[in-house]
Amino acid sequence: MREEPDIARVASLVGDPARANMLTALMDGGALTASELALEAGVTMPTASSHLAKLVEGGLLTLQRQGRHRYYALSGHHVASMLETISGVAERVGPKRARPGPRDTAMREARICYDHLAGDRGVALYDSLLSRRILALRDDTVEIGPKGQAFFDELGIDLGSLSGQRRPLCRSCLDWSVRRSHLAGALGAALLETMMERKWARRDPQSRAILFSPAGKQNFERLLRG
């Protein structure tokens, strides 16, 4: 008998609407309490506790205790990548949920996907890095290209330090709103962190949208052109 991943088990965890809303609320890489996730899911606290226990047991969430509070977070970037890919399929095949208005446009332009930049700007950045040979594709693997070391040195990003992490240095992530790839992995996270540190952009406190300032947009465009 062949042993294969149990897709049905994971799909059943994600497939419940309340659990799907909880997971989506954690797509920014942060942590929320059970009561906050109950509000996101639109369920009572006892129901939320039951859902959260299943998600922790299923390996999709982690639980950390700080004093009287318990905080839940995605168990890793691999879960965020899975959710982003599922969102792309849902966008393609429907049905659609009601669109929330202007914030939806901002989410499509730029948003945080766990810890890296997604949306139109994330895809544009990835395409630029590939076309300028800063990154390179080897089969399905993303690697540092011939011009990568100098480019990231100039940005103050230490590739050696990032390469020592347990997670992949570079990885493509299928973008649900553009249906093309953006850059994930330790390098994708470092690029977004650099933009935030330089005050090019900030998080929308009400969503996962990344809001670029006018000066930040200019700097971002210069980054794309090189």
N, C-alpha and C positions, 0 to 999 in steps of 0.2 A: 504494500500500500504506500502510495506517495504521500509525503508530508508537504503541505502547502500552507501559506498564510491564511488565517481564518478571516477572510474579508467580510463575511456575513456578520461576525461578532462586532467588528469595528463599525460596520455600516449601521447596525442596529443602535449602537451608542450615539452616533452622529445623527441618525435619521429622525429621532424624536424632536418635534419642533421646539420644545422648551430647552432640551439639551443643546440643540443647534444654536439657539439664541445665546445660551451661556458661553459656548465655545467661541462664538463670533465676538462676544463682548471682551474676550481675553486675547483677541488677535493682535493687540498692540504690545504684547509681551509683558503686560503688567499683571497685578494680582488684585483680586476683589474678594470681599467677604461673601458669605452665604446670603446675607440679606440683600446686598447689592446685586448679586446674581439672580436672586428671586425676583427683584424688580425688573431686571433685564428680560427675564423669561416670562414675566407676567403670571407667576404662580405663587402659592402660599409657601411659607417657610418650611413646613413639614414636607411638602412635595419637592421643594428645591433641595432639601437635605437628602432625600432619596435619590434624586437625579445625580447630585454631586458625588454621593457615595459610589454610584455605578461608574461614573466617569473616572474617579480615582482608582477604583478596583480594575477598570479596564485599561489603565495606563495612559489615558489621555490628559489627565490633570494631576498636578501635585498639590499637596496640602502642607502648609507651614503654619505653625502656631506661634503667635507673639502675644504673650500675656493672655488676656481673655479672648482675644480674637483669633480666628482661623482664616487664613488667606488661601485662595485657590488660584492656580496659574496653569497655563499650558505646560505639558511636561517637556516640551522642547520645540525647536524650530521645525522638526519633521512633522509635528502635528499642525503647525501653522501652514506649512507647505501643502499638506493634504487638504486643509480647509480652503485654501486659496484655489487649489485645483478643482475641488468640488464646486466652489462658487462659479468658476468658469464654465463648468458643465451646466450648472443650473441657469446661468445667464443665457446659454445657447439654446437649451431645450425648453425652458420655462416650466410652469407658469411663473409670472413675475409677481413679486410683492409690490405694494404701493410705493412709489418713489417718494422720498422724504423732502424733495424740493431742492433749494440752492446748495445745501450741504452735500447732496449727492453729486453735483457737478464738481465740488471741491474734492470729494473722495476720488473721483475718476481722474482728476488732474494729478493729485499727489496724496498719498496716504502712507501710513506705516503698516507694514506687514510683518508682524512680530517685532523685528528690530531693524528692518531695512526699508528702503524707499520703493514704493510700488506706484501704479497708476501711469498716466501718460509720461510724467517726468522720469519715473523709474525706468520705463522701457526706452525712452530717448537716451538716457545716460548709458544703459547697457549697450545699445546699438552703437553709440559714439565710441565707447571704449573698445568694442570689437573692430569697428571700421578703422580706427587709428592704431591698431595693433598693440594697444595697451593690454588688452585681454586677447586670448586666442582660444578657439574651439578645437579640441582634439577628439574626434568622434563625438561623444556626448559629454565630454569633460571640459570644464572651463579652466583655463590655466592663465598664468601671467604671461603676457606677450613680450616681444622683444623690447618694446618701449615702456613696459610697465614699471620697472624698477625706478627709473628716473621720474616718471609721472607721480608715483605715490610718495617718493622721497620729497618731492617739491610740495606736496600736500601735507607733509609731516606724518604720514601713515607708515608705521614700521611693519613691513611685510614679514620680517623674521619673527617678530613677536606674535603676529597673527597666525603664522604657520605653525606655531607651537601649541595652538589650541586644539582641543579634542574635535571640534566641529570642522567641517570642510572650509578651506580658505575661500574658494570661489564656488558658487553653485547657481545654476539658473533656476528660476521659480516662475511657473506659468501664471501670468497676470490675468485675473478673472475679467477685468473691465476692458482690457486691450486684446486679450487672447494671444498675446505674445509674451516673451520672457523678460523678466527684470533680474537684476543681480541680487542674490542672497548670499548666505555664508558669512564668515567673519569679515570679509572685505566689504560686502554690502552694508553690514552693520557699521563698520568703521567710516565708510563714506557718509552715511546719514549722520552719524555722530559729529563728524567734522563740519558738515553744513550747519548743524544746530549750534555747535560751539562758536562758529563764526557769525551767528545771528542771521544767517540767510533765511532761515525758516523757523517756525515754531509749531507746536502741536495745537490743534483746535481742542480746547478742553471738553467739548461736547461730542467729539467723534474721533475717528482715526485719521482725519484729514491732516495733512501737513500744509501749512499756509506760508507761502513765500512772500517776503516783503518785496517792494519794488526793486530795491538795491539787490536783494537776494536773487531775484529773477535774472537780473543783469549778470551777476556773478555766475549763476548756474549756466546761463547761455554761453558765457566765456569758457566755462569748464567743458562744455560740450564741443566747442570749436577748437579748443586747445591753443 
